[in-house]
């Protein structure tokens, strides 16, 4: 209870006031229908309740639409400070539409009640004005007549306090109603989880593309630049070849980067750069120019592989050669690509460094995700005095 008086000093405690004003604004389009209902014969009390029913019915029908639910969530988050997840652009189910309709009716009803009581209380704040207007001033309040006097000052302060208490107490009531009626249902939570999973999968895919392409290019370019610096006077021809390799690799990485940035910005993406196992010899040439003794062996109809499998196979070889450039010990690096009738096999084998294996955990994790998505198997680790990276990807559904 000690925190409640202090909450009256916070501006956020009175979020109910703008929320109630918005509720009445939302109810305004239904008032003409209420006026039509008031034209029917009957007692004033009966016509009043009939008009209220007509307003509630019109609001309920409007609340069945999907945009109203999205608008309600956005307004509750912005004005009341709730943290309701957006229902998205999917069409809400009928139970959710019914809850939206109930929210709209409840919002308008509580808003009208709050503003009516608050207006009465605030009128009491003006009673000292009548006293200051002159002695003997009289006024009526709910049928009772009173003479204005000094007693109006404490009454005005009490009315102001009650108005503030009412507004502060209405804020959590509005929040509870919005959370209960606009909060996600089980179906909406499932759809939200699917959207989050899809977004996370896309982010992981983009992260893998950036790591594989940019990481490989930086590794190759760094090694080539270091070698060129040592040979700038002794072997200018080799330096030119190294610079040509750096230029070619950088251009390829820029294409990948441009494509990924287009996806991140949700721009109309250009055609994704095609990197397939048909270009695996280019990877080998770049690695040789960077100083690796690459022995490449390709068997089987690599060009006939499915596009997705061939693209992921290219990335596997690329990551294997990148790791070899960074960590391999002295000796040749064997790269084998075997395209069989049922499976694609890839192996990159190099000598372990003298200080023991040093693995790029992030790159291997990305490769594992790629291979798993294709229902394949990945194995990476020391094999005697060598480091072996091998992948097996099925080419048929039943394989």
C-alpha positions in Angstrom: 0.0 0.0 0.0 2.9 2.3 0.6 3.7 2.4 -3.1 0.2 3.5 -4.1 0.3 7.0 -2.7 3.7 7.5 -4.4 2.3 6.2 -7.7 -0.1 9.2 -7.7 2.9 11.4 -8.2 3.8 9.6 -11.4 2.4 10.8 -14.7 2.2 7.2 -16.0 -0.4 6.4 -13.4 -2.9 8.5 -15.3 -2.6 6.8 -18.7 -6.3 5.9 -18.3 -7.3 9.5 -19.1 -6.0 9.6 -22.7 -7.1 6.0 -23.2 -10.6 6.9 -22.1 -10.7 9.9 -24.4 -9.7 7.6 -27.2 -12.4 5.1 -26.2 -15.0 7.8 -26.5 -13.6 8.9 -29.9 -13.9 5.3 -31.1 -17.5 5.2 -30.0 -18.5 8.4 -31.7 -19.3 6.8 -35.1 -21.9 4.6 -33.4 -23.8 7.5 -31.8 -25.9 8.3 -35.0 -27.3 4.8 -34.7 -28.1 5.5 -31.1 -30.0 8.6 -32.0 -32.1 6.7 -34.5 -33.0 4.2 -31.7 -33.9 7.1 -29.4 -36.7 8.1 -31.9 -38.7 5.0 -31.0 -41.6 5.4 -28.6 -41.0 4.6 -24.9 -39.9 6.1 -21.6 -36.7 8.1 -21.5 -35.1 5.5 -19.3 -36.0 2.7 -21.8 -34.8 4.7 -24.7 -31.5 5.5 -23.0 -30.8 1.8 -22.4 -31.9 1.0 -25.9 -29.4 3.6 -27.3 -26.7 2.0 -25.2 -27.5 -1.4 -26.6 -27.4 -0.1 -30.1 -24.0 1.5 -29.5 -22.6 -1.7 -28.0 -23.9 -3.7 -30.9 -22.3 -1.4 -33.5 -19.0 -1.5 -31.7 -19.1 -5.2 -31.3 -19.7 -5.6 -35.1 -16.8 -3.3 -35.8 -14.6 -5.2 -33.4 -14.9 -8.4 -35.3 -12.5 -7.1 -38.0 -8.9 -8.0 -38.0 -7.5 -4.4 -38.3 -9.4 -3.4 -35.2 -7.6 -6.1 -33.2 -4.2 -4.9 -34.5 -5.1 -1.3 -33.8 -6.2 -2.2 -30.3 -2.9 -3.9 -29.5 -0.9 -1.0 -30.9 -2.9 1.5 -28.9 -2.7 -0.5 -25.7 1.0 -0.8 -26.0 1.5 2.9 -26.9 -1.0 4.5 -24.4 -1.2 2.0 -21.5 2.4 0.8 -21.7 1.4 -2.9 -22.1 3.7 -5.3 -24.0 1.3 -7.2 -26.1 2.7 -9.0 -29.2 1.3 -7.8 -32.5 -1.1 -10.3 -34.0 0.4 -9.8 -37.4 -1.3 -9.7 -40.7 -2.9 -13.1 -40.5 -6.6 -13.3 -40.3 -7.7 -13.8 -36.6 -9.8 -16.8 -35.7 -13.4 -16.1 -34.7 -12.8 -16.6 -30.9 -10.1 -13.9 -31.2 -12.5 -11.7 -33.2 -15.0 -12.1 -30.4 -12.5 -11.0 -27.8 -11.6 -8.0 -29.9 -15.3 -7.1 -30.1 -15.6 -7.5 -26.3 -12.6 -5.2 -25.9 -14.0 -2.5 -28.0 -17.3 -2.5 -26.1 -15.6 -2.7 -22.7 -13.2 0.1 -23.7 -16.0 2.4 -24.7 -18.1 1.6 -21.7 -15.4 2.0 -19.1 -14.2 5.1 -20.9 -17.7 6.7 -20.7 -18.1 5.7 -17.1 -14.7 7.1 -16.1 -15.2 10.4 -17.9 -18.7 10.8 -16.5 -17.6 10.3 -12.9 -14.4 12.3 -13.4 -16.4 15.2 -14.9 -18.7 15.3 -11.9 -15.8 15.2 -9.5 -14.0 17.9 -11.3 -17.1 20.1 -11.2 -16.8 19.9 -7.5 -13.3 21.5 -7.8 -15.1 24.7 -9.0 -17.2 25.2 -5.9 -14.8 27.7 -4.4 -15.4 29.9 -7.4 -19.0 30.2 -6.3 -17.9 31.2 -2.8 -15.5 33.8 -4.1 -18.2 35.2 -6.4 -20.0 36.7 -3.4 -21.7 35.9 -0.2 -25.0 34.1 -0.3 -24.3 32.3 -3.6 -26.3 29.2 -3.9 -26.0 26.1 -6.1 -27.8 22.8 -6.5 -26.1 19.5 -6.5 -28.2 16.4 -7.2 -31.3 18.2 -6.0 -29.8 19.6 -2.8 -29.4 23.3 -2.4 -26.4 24.8 -0.5 -25.0 28.2 0.3 -21.4 28.6 -0.9 -18.8 29.2 1.9 -15.4 28.4 3.1 -16.4 24.8 3.4 -16.1 24.6 -0.5 -12.3 24.6 -0.3 -11.8 21.3 1.5 -14.7 19.8 -0.6 -12.9 20.9 -3.8 -9.6 19.4 -2.6 -11.4 16.2 -1.7 -13.1 16.1 -5.1 -9.7 16.6 -6.8 -8.1 13.8 -4.8 -11.0 11.5 -5.7 -10.6 12.3 -9.4 -6.9 11.5 -9.2 -7.5 8.3 -7.3 -10.2 7.3 -9.9 -7.9 7.9 -12.8 -5.0 6.1 -11.2 -7.1 3.1 -10.3 -8.6 2.9 -13.8 -5.2 2.5 -15.4 -4.5 -1.0 -14.1 -8.2 -1.9 -14.9 -7.7 -0.9 -18.5 -4.4 -2.8 -18.6 -6.0 -5.9 -17.3 -8.9 -5.7 -19.7 -6.6 -5.1 -22.7 -4.3 -8.0 -21.7 -7.1 -10.4 -21.2 -9.0 -9.6 -24.4 -6.2 -8.5 -26.7 -3.5 -10.8 -25.5 -2.5 -13.7 -27.8 -4.5 -16.8 -27.8 -2.9 -20.3 -28.1 -3.3 -20.1 -31.9 -1.8 -16.6 -32.1 1.1 -17.7 -29.8 1.8 -20.6 -32.1 1.7 -18.3 -35.1 4.0 -15.8 -33.3 6.4 -18.6 -32.5 6.5 -19.7 -36.1 7.2 -16.2 -37.3 10.0 -15.9 -34.7 11.4 -19.2 -35.8 11.3 -18.2 -39.5 13.0 -14.9 -38.6 15.7 -16.7 -36.6 16.3 -19.2 -39.4 16.7 -16.3 -41.9 19.1 -14.6 -39.6 21.1 -17.7 -39.1 21.2 -18.3 -42.9 22.4 -14.8 -43.5 25.0 -15.1 -40.8 26.2 -18.3 -42.4 26.5 -16.7 -45.8 28.4 -13.7 -44.5 30.7 -16.0 -42.4 31.4 -18.3 -45.3 31.9 -15.8 -48.0 33.4 -12.8 -46.2 35.5 -15.0 -43.8 37.0 -17.0 -46.7 37.7 -13.9 -48.7 39.4 -12.1 -45.8 41.5 -15.1 -44.9 42.6 -15.6 -48.5 43.2 -11.9 -49.0 45.2 -11.5 -45.8 47.5 -14.4 -46.6 47.9 -13.3 -50.2 48.7 -9.7 -49.1 51.3 -10.9 -46.7 52.9 -13.0 -49.3 52.9 -10.2 -51.9 54.5 -7.9 -49.4 57.4 -10.3 -49.0 57.8 -10.8 -52.8 57.2 -7.2 -54.0 60.8 -6.9 -55.1 61.9 -10.5 -55.6 59.0 -11.7 -57.7 56.8 -8.9 -59.2 55.0 -11.4 -61.4 53.9 -13.4 -58.3 52.8 -10.2 -56.6 50.6 -9.4 -59.6 49.1 -12.8 -59.5 48.4 -12.4 -55.8 46.8 -9.0 -56.3 44.7 -10.5 -59.1 43.5 -13.3 -56.8 42.6 -10.7 -54.1 40.7 -8.6 -56.6 38.7 -11.6 -57.9 37.9 -12.9 -54.4 36.9 -9.5 -53.2 34.6 -9.0 -56.2 32.9 -12.3 -55.4 32.5 -11.4 -51.8 31.0 -8.0 -52.7 28.3 -9.8 -54.7 27.5 -12.0 -51.8 27.5 -9.0 -49.4 25.2 -7.0 -51.7 22.7 -9.8 -51.9 22.7 -10.3 -48.1 22.3 -6.5 -47.4 19.4 -6.5 -49.9 17.6 -9.2 -47.9 18.3 -7.4 -44.6 16.8 -4.2 -46.0 13.8 -6.2 -47.5 14.6 -4.6 -50.8 13.7 -6.4 -54.1 16.7 -8.7 -54.1 18.8 -9.2 -57.1 19.4 -12.7 -58.2 21.4 -14.5 -55.6 25.0 -15.2 -56.6 25.4 -18.8 -57.8 28.2 -20.7 -56.1 28.1 -24.4 -56.9 30.5 -27.4 -56.9 31.0 -26.8 -60.6 33.3 -23.9 -59.4 35.2 -26.0 -56.8 38.3 -25.8 -58.9 38.3 -22.0 -58.5 38.4 -22.5 -54.7 41.3 -24.8 -55.1 43.2 -22.4 -57.4 42.7 -19.5 -54.9 43.9 -21.7 -52.0 47.0 -22.7 -54.0 47.8 -19.1 -54.8 47.4 -18.4 -51.0 50.1 -21.0 -50.3 48.2 -24.3 -49.8 49.2 -27.5 -51.6 45.7 -28.5 -52.6 45.1 -31.9 -54.2 41.6 -31.8 -55.6 39.8 -35.0 -56.7 36.3 -34.7 -58.2 34.4 -37.8 -59.3 30.8 -38.3 -60.5 28.4 -36.0 -62.3 28.9 -32.9 -60.1 27.2 -30.6 -62.7 24.0 -32.7 -62.4 23.6 -32.3 -58.7 20.5 -30.5 -57.3 21.1 -26.8 -57.1 20.6 -26.6 -53.3 22.9 -29.5 -52.6 25.6 -28.2 -55.0 25.5 -24.7 -53.4 25.8 -26.1 -49.9 28.6 -28.4 -51.1 30.5 -25.4 -52.4 30.2 -23.7 -49.0 31.5 -26.9 -47.2 34.6 -27.0 -49.4 35.1 -23.3 -48.9 34.9 -23.5 -45.1 37.3 -26.5 -45.1 39.9 -24.7 -47.2 39.4 -21.5 -45.1 40.1 -23.5 -41.9 43.1 -25.1 -43.6 44.5 -21.7 -44.5 44.2 -20.6 -40.9 45.2 -23.7 -39.0 46.7 -26.5 -41.2 50.2 -27.8 -40.5 52.7 -28.5 -43.2 51.8 -30.8 -46.0 49.1 -31.2 -48.7 45.4 -30.6 -48.3 43.3 -33.3 -49.9 39.9 -32.3 -51.1 37.6 -35.0 -52.4 34.2 -34.5 -53.9 32.3 -37.7 -54.9 28.9 -37.3 -56.5 27.3 -40.8 -56.4 23.8 -41.9 -57.5 22.4 -41.6 -54.0 24.8 -39.5 -51.9 27.2 -36.6 -52.2 30.4 -37.1 -50.3 32.9 -34.3 -49.4 36.1 -34.6 -47.5 38.8 -32.0 -46.7 41.9 -33.5 -44.9 44.9 -31.6 -43.8 47.8 -32.0 -41.3 47.2 -30.9 -37.8 49.2 -27.8 -36.6 52.0 -28.4 -34.2 50.2 -26.8 -31.3 47.2 -29.0 -31.7 43.9 -28.5 -33.5 42.3 -25.1 -33.5 38.8 -25.1 -34.8 36.6 -22.3 -36.0 33.6 -23.2 -33.9 31.2 -20.7 -35.6 32.1 -21.9 -39.1 31.6 -25.6 -38.1 28.4 -24.8 -36.4 27.1 -23.1 -39.6 28.2 -26.1 -41.7 26.4 -28.5 -39.3 23.2 -26.4 -39.8 23.6 -26.5 -43.6 24.1 -30.3 -43.7 21.4 -31.0 -41.2 18.9 -29.0 -43.3 19.7 -31.4 -46.1 19.3 -34.5 -43.8 23.0 -35.2 -44.1 25.8 -36.0 -41.7 28.8 -33.9 -40.8 32.0 -35.0 -39.0 34.9 -32.8 -38.1 37.8 -33.6 -35.8 41.3 -35.0 -35.5 42.0 -38.3 -37.3 45.4 -39.4 -36.1 47.9 -36.7 -37.2 45.3 -35.1 -39.5 42.3 -33.0 -39.3 39.3 -34.4 -41.3 36.2 -32.5 -42.3 33.7 -34.8 -44.0 30.1 -34.5 -45.1 27.6 -37.0 -46.5 24.4 -35.6 -48.1 21.7 -37.9 -49.5 20.4 -37.1 -53.0 17.2 -39.1 -52.8 14.3 -38.8 -50.4 14.7 -42.4 -49.2 18.5 -42.4 -49.1 
